[in-house]
C-alpha cells in the first residue's frame, strides 16, 4: 500500500510560543488528512524539534512512500531555495525508495496572500 505523507517545514525559534500557530496548522491538517490515511508531521529547520531528518524518518516508519514537503514560509528565501533542497537530497539518499516532493512556500500561494490581505484589513479597521 502506498501511503502519502505531508511534512510541514517551519523555521523554528527560541520561544516555544512561536510554534503554536504552526502546531495548529499541523493538527488541523491531520484532521483533514485522516480520511485519506495520509500522515502529517511538523519539522523545524533550527532551534526546535523535531528536525526534518527525524520527522522524515517518522513518516517513512509509518509506511509513507510519497512525501510532500510544504515550507511554512511566507517567501522562498535562502532557507527554502538553498537549505531545504540540500536537506531533501540527504533524505532521498537515506530513503531512496521514497519519492520526496518539494512544494512552493505557502506564502507564495494566492489563497494565503488573500488571507493576509483579509487579515490585515480586518486588523486595521477601527473598533466601534
N, C-alpha and C positions, 0 to 999 in steps of 0.2 A: 504494500500500500504506500502510495506517495503522499506524504503529509507536507503541508506548507508551513513555513514559519515567517513571522514578521519580527524583525529585530529593530526596535526603535533606538536611535542613537542620538544622545544628547551630550553637551559639553561636559557638564559637571561643575561643581562649585564647593567651596568650603562650608557654606551654610546649608545645613540639611533642609531648611525651609524652601530653598531654591528649587529643589527637586519635586516638590508637591504637585505642581501642575503637570509635570511630565509623568509622574506616577498615576495621576488621574487619567491622563490620556491612555496610558498602558492598560489601566483597569477597564476603562470603557471600551477600548479596542478588543480586549479579551472577551468581554461580554458579546460583542458583535461577532467575533471570530469563532465563538464556541459552537455555533450552529454548523459551521463547515468543518470543525475539528482542527482548525489552524491553531498553532501555538504562537504566543506573543511574549517577547522578552524586551526589557528596557536595559540599555547599557550606556555607559558613560566613557568619554574619552579620558578624563582625568579627575582626580580628587574625590571620586565617588566609586562605589562598586555596585554591580559588577562591571568589569571592563568588557569590551567587545569579545575578547577571546573566551572568557568564561560564559557569557550569555550565548555566544555561538555554539559552544560545546554543549550547553544545556538543550538547545534546540535540536542539535544532532542526536543527542541521547534520547530525545523524545521521538525520534524517527523522522525528523524533517529532512527531506531530500531536495527541497527548493526553499531557499530563504531569501527574502527581500529585506534589504537594509534600508530603512527610512530615516534620513537625517532630520532630526527635530531642530533645525537651524532656520533662522529667518532668511539667510542668504548662503550662497555657496562660496564661502571664503576659503582660506588656506586649509582649514581642517577638513572641509568637505572635498575640496579639489585635490589635495595632496596627501594628507594623513589618512583619510578614510580609504582611498584606493589601495594604499600600501597595507593597511590592516586587513583589507579583504583579500589581498594576494596571499597573506600569511594564512588566513582561514582556508582559502582554496587549496593551498599547498598541504595543509594539515588534514583537510577533508575533501579529497579530490572527487568523491562520488556525489558531492552536494553541489547543486547549482546555486551560486550566490549572485544576486541581482542588487544593483545599487539604484535606488530611485532618486529623483530630484529632491532637493531640500524642500520641506513643507512650505517654507516661506516664499517659494517661487511658484506656488500654485495659485490660480485665480481664486479658489474658494477661500484660502487663508488671507490673501490680500484683501478680499472683500470683507472678511470677518474683521480684519484690523481696521479697515475704514469704518465699519459699523461701530466697532467698539470705541474708536477714537471719537467719533461723532457723538455717541451716547455719553461718553465721559466728559465731553466738552460742553454739554448742554447745562445751562444753569438749573439748579434745583429750585423748584417752586414751593 
